[in-house]
Amino acid sequence: MNWTLEKAADLYNIDKWGAEYFSIDAKGDVVVSPKGSEAGPSISLLEVIKEVEARGHSMPVLLRIENILGSQIRLLNETFRSVITQYDYKGEYKGVFPVKVNQQEHVVEAVAEFGAEFNHGLEAGSKSELIAAISMLGNRDAFIICNGYKDEEFIDLGLYAVRMGYQIFFVVEVPGEIDLLIERAKYHDVMPSIGLRIKLATQAEGKWSESGGESSVFGLTMSHVVEVIDRLLEEEMLDSLKLLHYHIGSQIPDISDIRAGAMEACRLYEELVKEGAPMGYLDLGGGLAVDYDGSNTNSQSSRNYTMVEYCSDIVESISTVLDKHDIPHPTIITESGRAIVAYSSVLLFNILDVSAFEPSELPKRIPETQNDLLENLMLTYTMVSEKNIQETCNDTLFYRTQARQLFKHGQISIRQRAIAESLVQHIFIKIREISKTMPHIPRDAQEIIKLVYDIYYGNFSLFQSLPDVWAIDQLMPTMPIHRLGEEPTRPAIISDITCDCDGKIDKFPDIAQPKKSILLHPLKEDEEYYLGVFLVGAYQETLGDLHNLFGDTNVVSIHVNDDGSYNFSKEIEGDSVEDVLSYVEYDLKAVRSRLKALAEDSIKKGYIKPRERKTILRAFEEGLRGYTYFEKE
Ligand SMILES: *Cc1c(COP(=O)(O)O)cnc(C)c1O
């Protein structure tokens, strides 16, 4: 069988999860096409890496492709617009980007810039996010939605923004908030636009199903809603009640949950109109999912709908419910975060080393051992065949346990144990080879085959750069970004460089079930091997932590021009060792003087010579200023 680029695309499924933004070019490199692979220019990630390294930035690098973010905002807005026309819906669509999904200045700035054309606004869930949003948006036709628990200062900041002409919605999340809002509005003499966040009974499938449903910690119950309406009536402020909001969770894989949520919310919207509130805005929160595994199904890492289906189902559900009662169509707001930013970032890193699943050569003569352990293993090895594969699986696993036991009780030596180990590995490999041609592979053999993999050590920290992979088993598409014209032959898992055994990627998205290993290429002498983890733009950056004191990676943003050239629009140096030490409260001045004192003391006690002190202190100084990740000489 000849290897082809099509086979590579199939193996990594890039044409599915890549959403036309990522594909493989004729050279076998992964290319990025911010306008889709048909329409616009494509640039090779390997070329970008070379340019980045030439500028002095080491791997790992988080690469942001600005225009992909722009393309996603455009896709969301244009799809809603065309669906609205198609259904003759009378309201408009206005999206907001929830700052919490990626708060980085450059990302929020890009949202404001690319969103300007569509008056795409921002959603803030805290004072910090609100200040960021107010300072970055600069568009008075776009909305700012204030969610989250609000103290007096939060409310005041929002009210000042209203005074400056911004369109702010204050969403009441807990009943107690309304009194404070009324009081501050009166104090500032500003008429606020008020929204209510409600708890829906609808509960979506998926990882975040807890954020919706009646058990959700967020939002008002029906009796709370009635209380708030009564309070507003008392104050003659019901005129400011304009928006209804709900959020049933992120990454909702099933379109029927999205429909059910919209229908349920509309019933309540109808009631609020009947109560006399002016309303006019329905905010459906986030949930628009990303197809991480490319399966287009209702699995947790996917979604069983397209953007067109998402938008049409929302528009159709709203008009179906409200038309029955002649209620004017509201402006539709959604707070899509993940779907807007996930595609625009790729984590790029090099492989530092491989621990291959390669058993050592067997000795010519098998030494005698207790219970004939090695003889039996050798016999099993020679006997593996299609016919007795089940039996050999059982035997091998039995002898493997026996070897461990005998060693523990001092009945075999370390050398004998090593031979046993490599015999077991030889058998595993033989089982794998033989089963390749078998139409039906017994379950035990399948399990054994899964144990045959190499460990590729990647220059990154899972905890810093892919926290969701660690914490909630999020699947992210992962693959080599070059050499795709060569057949990858090594089944592998990827380990990071923290010394934590959880710091590994050993689940890879696949159509049916996640795979336990992926095929990679053997390393070449004198050539770096680069991998990319894709669709990492949502949630990963600020959730990451300083495990083992690996800090922020270098971040590079590129803007792809129509003629196929690209500019480095931002380069942000990652954390130095000095930076991460200061994050954990080290006083760097004191660290330096302690190192100096230690070196001086070492001279006095005769450990080192005075001129070594200079070399040593210089090395520590460079260490403090250096990148926290593995750097090439
Ligand atoms: C997190 C969150 C969002 C974003 O959801 P996505 O699924 O990422 O689009 C939107 N609204 C609220 C209230 C949220 O908490």
PDBQT file of the ligand as one rigid body, heavy atoms in Angstrom, charges set to zero:
ROOT
HETATM    1  C1  LIG A 701     -19.064  30.630  29.533  1.00  0.00    +0.000 C 
HETATM    2  C2  LIG A 701     -20.261  31.365  29.137  1.00  0.00    +0.000 A 
HETATM    3  C3  LIG A 701     -20.512  31.617  27.781  1.00  0.00    +0.000 A 
HETATM    4  C4  LIG A 701     -19.660  31.074  26.667  1.00  0.00    +0.000 C 
HETATM    5  O1  LIG A 701     -20.093  29.838  26.249  1.00  0.00    +0.000 OA
HETATM    6  P1  LIG A 701     -19.482  29.125  24.967  1.00  0.00    +0.000 P 
HETATM    7  O2  LIG A 701     -20.083  27.796  24.997  1.00  0.00    +0.000 OA
HETATM    8  O3  LIG A 701     -18.014  29.158  25.084  1.00  0.00    +0.000 OA
HETATM    9  O4  LIG A 701     -19.926  29.882  23.764  1.00  0.00    +0.000 OA
HETATM   10  C5  LIG A 701     -21.608  32.397  27.471  1.00  0.00    +0.000 A 
HETATM   11  N1  LIG A 701     -22.415  32.898  28.433  1.00  0.00    +0.000 NA
HETATM   12  C6  LIG A 701     -22.211  32.665  29.745  1.00  0.00    +0.000 A 
HETATM   13  C7  LIG A 701     -23.118  33.234  30.741  1.00  0.00    +0.000 C 
HETATM   14  C8  LIG A 701     -21.138  31.880  30.139  1.00  0.00    +0.000 A 
HETATM   15  O5  LIG A 701     -20.950  31.618  31.436  1.00  0.00    +0.000 OA
ENDROOT
TORSDOF 0
